[in-house]
Every structure is written in C-alpha cells, then in structure tokens.
C-alpha cells in the first residue's frame, strides 16, 4: 500500500487537522518511508522464534498486600498545618456545587 495525498487527507480529517498542500505531500512521503520500514520488518524470517511481549523477559515481583501497623501516627498528625478529628485539613481543590 502506498500513501498518497488522498490517504493523508483522510487521516488528517480523522485527526481533525488542517494541512496545506505542501504538508500533505510531506506527510505522504513520510508515511511511505514508515511503511517501507514496516514492509522490511514483515519480510523478516521469524521462523524458530517464540512470540514475545518484550525483548527482555520481565517478571513483576509484588509483595503480599498485608496491612501493617504504623507506630508514629501522632508524629505525622503533628506535622500538619491544620488538623480536625485526627485528619489533615487541606484547601479545597474543587469548586463548590
């Protein structure tokens, strides 16, 4: 598939972009270069290779989510500028409805 100005106009319309004629030609050239790279990748022989999600095998190691006590609650509450009922009082970040 070759990118032409018609394809660039369609993509620009979907992205709600306004392009000049010069920009359309430039993007058509760029798309053709990108699709050329994709075609080269598609021609690569991948026989004998297992599909993978990432080139480096990653294992997400998470600890168990076990609640633990916290020893210095009063120390944290004591650092606050304003406290009410053992909770921080902070400025509102939303408008009143």
N, C-alpha and C positions, 0 to 999 in steps of 0.2 A: 504494500500500500504506500502510495506516495502522497505526501502532504502538499496540497495546493492552496491557493488563496480561499477557495470555497470552504475547505475544511477549517482553515484559520478563522474565517468569518463565523462559522458555526460555533467553534469553541469560544470565540470572543463573545458571541451572543449569549451562550450559556453562562459565561462568567460575567456577563453584563459589562463588558469592556468596549470602549470605542477605540478603534485603531485606524490610523491613516493607511493609505495605500502602501506607503514605504514600510510601515510597521508590519503590515500583512505579509509583504514579500520577505522581510527579515525573519519573521516568525515561521514562515513556511520553510525557509532554508534551515533554520534551527531545528524544526521538527523533523525534517528529512535527515539531518545529521544524527539526531537522537534515535530515530527509527532504524538508521543504518547500524548503530551500535546494538540495538535490540536484535536485529536480524543476525548479526555476527554471534551474539550470545545464543540465539536459537539454533545456530548451526553447530554449536559446540557439542562434541560427543560426551555424553554424561553416563554412558553405559558403565556399570560397575560401581556407581556412586549412589549411596543411600540419600534420599531426600532429607534435607535438614532445615531447621528453622533459623539457625545461626551458625556461623563458621566455627565458633568456639562453643563446645558443649557447656551450657550453664545449668547449674542446679541451684534452685532457690532454697537456701537453708534458713528456716524460720524456727525460732524458739517456740515452745508451747506458750499459749496465752493464759498464763496463770496469774491471778491477781495477787499482788504483794502489798504488804503494809508500807506506809511511809512514816518515818519517825519524826520528822520536824515540820508538821503542819503549821504550828504556831509561828515558826520561823518564816515560812512563806507568807502567811497572812500578815505578819508584822511588817513586811516589805511594801505592802500595798499603800497607795496614797489614800484610798477610801475603802472602808470595809463595812458591810452591813450583813448581819446574820451569818458571820463566818464566810462570806463570799466577797470577792473583789467587786467593786462598783466602778464601771468604766463608762466613758461617754457613749451616747447612742450613735450608732453608725447607720441607722435607717431613719427615714422621715416618719413622723407621726402620721398615722392614717386618720 
